[in-house]
Amino acid sequence: MNLSFFPLAVSVAQTLLGLAMLLGMLRLLRGPRAQDRVLALDTLYVNAMLLVLTVGIRSGDSLYFEVALIIGMLGFVSTAALARFLLRGEVIE
């Protein structure tokens, strides 16, 4: 594998993830339904997690991978709570 291609690939991935986050933010603000906003928030946390992972790959520091794991766990819990709220109108029974 050509190692000179790797930094370029990571830069392109970071750029595209940033663009995906901007589009997700647009969908979060525009809506029009609450389900669209929850899906946009889910997309935002996944893209943020992947962006942190690419920063970790670029720097070689393992701390970024732990941060990405925390973002993933909190994002999953928040998406599940929001989906439950939209279905039942309450989070805690």
C-alpha positions in Angstrom: 0.0 0.0 0.0 1.2 3.4 -0.8 1.5 5.3 2.4 1.6 8.8 0.8 -2.0 8.2 -0.2 -3.2 7.7 3.4 -3.1 11.3 4.7 -4.9 12.5 1.6 -7.6 9.8 2.2 -8.0 10.9 5.8 -8.3 14.5 4.8 -10.9 13.7 2.2 -12.9 11.7 4.7 -12.8 14.5 7.3 -14.0 17.0 4.6 -16.9 14.7 3.6 -17.8 14.1 7.2 -17.9 17.8 7.9 -20.1 18.3 4.9 -22.4 15.5 6.1 -22.6 17.2 9.5 -23.6 20.5 7.9 -26.3 18.8 6.0 -27.5 17.0 9.1 -27.6 20.3 10.9 -29.7 21.7 8.1 -32.2 18.9 8.4 -32.2 19.3 12.2 -33.1 22.9 11.9 -35.6 22.6 9.1 -37.5 19.5 10.3 -40.4 19.5 9.4 -41.4 16.6 11.7 -40.0 15.6 15.0 -39.0 12.2 13.5 -36.9 14.0 11.0 -35.1 15.9 13.7 -34.4 12.8 15.7 -33.0 11.1 12.7 -30.9 14.2 11.9 -29.6 14.1 15.5 -28.7 10.4 15.2 -26.8 11.2 11.9 -25.0 14.1 13.6 -23.7 12.0 16.5 -22.6 9.2 14.1 -20.8 11.7 11.9 -19.2 13.4 14.9 -18.0 10.0 16.2 -16.4 9.2 12.9 -14.8 12.7 12.6 -13.2 12.1 16.0 -12.0 8.7 14.9 -10.4 10.2 11.8 -8.7 12.8 14.0 -7.4 10.0 16.2 -6.1 8.1 13.1 -4.3 11.1 11.9 -2.7 12.0 15.3 -2.1 8.4 16.5 -3.4 9.2 20.0 -5.6 6.6 21.6 -7.5 9.2 23.6 -9.6 10.1 20.6 -10.8 6.5 20.3 -12.1 6.6 23.9 -13.9 9.9 23.2 -15.5 8.4 20.1 -16.7 5.5 22.2 -18.3 7.8 24.7 -19.9 9.8 21.9 -21.3 6.6 20.5 -22.7 5.4 23.8 -24.3 8.7 24.7 -25.7 9.1 21.2 -27.3 5.7 21.2 -29.0 6.3 24.6 -30.2 9.7 23.6 -31.7 8.3 20.3 -33.4 5.5 22.2 -34.8 8.0 24.7 -36.1 10.4 22.0 -37.7 7.5 20.1 -39.4 6.3 23.2 -40.6 9.8 24.0 -42.0 10.2 20.5 -43.8 6.8 20.7 -45.2 7.0 24.2 -45.0 10.6 25.3 -42.8 9.7 28.3 -39.3 8.4 28.8 -39.5 7.0 32.3 -42.5 4.8 33.3 
